[in-house]
Amino acid sequence: MRDHPPVSNAVSRRGFIAGTGSILGMAALAGPAAAQARRVAAAPPIANGAHVPALVIGTGYGGSVAALRLAQAGVDVHMIEMGMAWDTPGSDGKIFCNTREPDYRSYWLRTRTKAPLNYFLGFPIDRDIPRYTGILDAEDFSGITVYQGRGVGGGSLVNGGMAVTPKRENFASVLPSVNADEMYATYYPRANAGLGVGTIDPAWFDSTACYQYSRVGRKHAQRSGFPFVFVPDVYDWDYMKQEAAGTVTKSALAGEILYGNNHGKKSLQRTYLAQARATGRVTISALHQVTSVAPAGGGRYTVVIDQLNTTGDTTTTKTVTADRVFFAAGSVGTSKLLVKLRATGALPALNGEVGKGWGDNGNVMCGRANHLWDPTGSLQSTIPCSGIDNWAAGGAFAEVAPLPTGIETWASFYLSITNNTHRAQFSWNASTGKVDLNWQLAWKQPSIDMAKTIFDKINAKEGTIYRTDLFGIYKIWGDHLTYHPLGGAVLNKATDNYGRLAGYPGLYVIDGALIPGNTTVNPFVTITALAERNIEKIIATDL
Ligand code: FAE
């Protein structure tokens, strides 16, 4: 994969995405890709009254694995995705906007951006935007904002692509009921292959301007005696080299991340979902949101779906039936649906574990102010490639993160994953008709303390201080958010040891909701590997 022109991708991807309101005329297309596009683009989105063998709610990691493997086993699959297809360029010729000029495409149904890093030099940087079904959802609960991807590809559209397998010795704490030998021999390798994971060329790392910030991170980590590690990623590293050489259109080197990458990143649209499409058995309805699942008799389930327009209004409500339903709406999406359905009587037999065991993967962010002789570079790749591992001694794994402002900031910026053991619970709030999460802001203090085991030491060694201008006015810690929601329908508690929901044969959870709150590293490789393990078992024994 050398270049990724958005328009040709748009054509081939649209082939399997039904009912998304394409703007390119089909008559203008030619060749085999066009034939496939015409064939499937003619397929409408899911119809009211339809019956499908397998319905997958959500198109992130868990959903994409389920769809591909079911289709390969000969099962027709319909995927329902509340976000947009992200297959059609805007008037600027790009599908996605960048972090420097966030526009209507950036946020899910907000009228003002909510950047994770929302201040710079002490000034707020958020701006007004039109309300639109944009790509990044900053979902507010009382004590935390949970960032999630919205659209075909789920979190893979917005994330940094860091594809990390937990250390073997930590696995028992990640998924205590899962056989580690099987995971490390079979399912982690399968997930890494399916996702297209690769690692930066160390020689290029040492010479390229765009990772000056990472090299400063390495120097400071090593001078304080911390292990520095390269972090694998799904970004196409050869493509990034060409970006640096100026021979292809820039993405990672043009501030693209969070609101999508127009090039270079192997999102699920290019990996699992592309393979799923190639089977001819998978259809996706974008801008469709599942609101209910209930037994229909005869072993089937009734699924109620709202079709949305781009301002988030429901234009049609459809009722379909399915033999099997896979909840893959992400930790928050799946948990919210299940908690609501149990409380409102649609799925009353779901057990008392549903909604419990939710964690933030210990996420906390901070910046450090370097001396003038340690510039971090005005050109920074948006794709992090390295981390500082102090998990065993201090409970923190800190990624050296970019601050791609386009100017020299002398800032080192970090996202730490910490061993925070607080777990929150989702519950139905009958008075608001919404699902609440009881996470408390104060629960981030252990994460801050663990991150400090790294950065207090580095600051002492380097004679430097924390930045106080990135998260507010004189605020050091980005402790208000997570990128890594996990849990809410925990494996072997809310479900059996393969994701089968207790009480309802044919209903499965297959996403990050299964993982009890922490993966010790970035989560999507573990979500993918667990989905590979579970769907293999389900296909072998349930179908
Ligand atoms: P997810 O990918 O969230 O997919 C769920 C899908 O379901 C979404 O497309 C939703 O729109 C859709 N959905 C939800 N509710 C409904 C409904 N009712 N009806 C229809 N559709 C629905 O779930 N992880 C890493 O490992 N490495 C990283 O570098 C990394 N960076 C991140 C950066 C950012 C900014 C963010 C937000 C996340 C990052 N993550 C990273 C986390 C990672 O993306 C996340 O763990 C996975 O995407 C979760 O996968 P799931 O399959 O659980």
Residues whose N, C-alpha, C, O or C-beta is under 5 A from the ligand:
A	BS01	FAE	I57 G58 T59 G60 Y61 G62 G63 I80 E81 M82 G83 Y147 Q148 G149 R150 G151 G153 G154 G155 S156 V158 N159 G160 G161 M162 A163 L258 H288 Q289 V290 A328 A329 G330 S331 G333 Y483 H484 P485 D511 G512 A513 N522 P523 F524 V525 I527
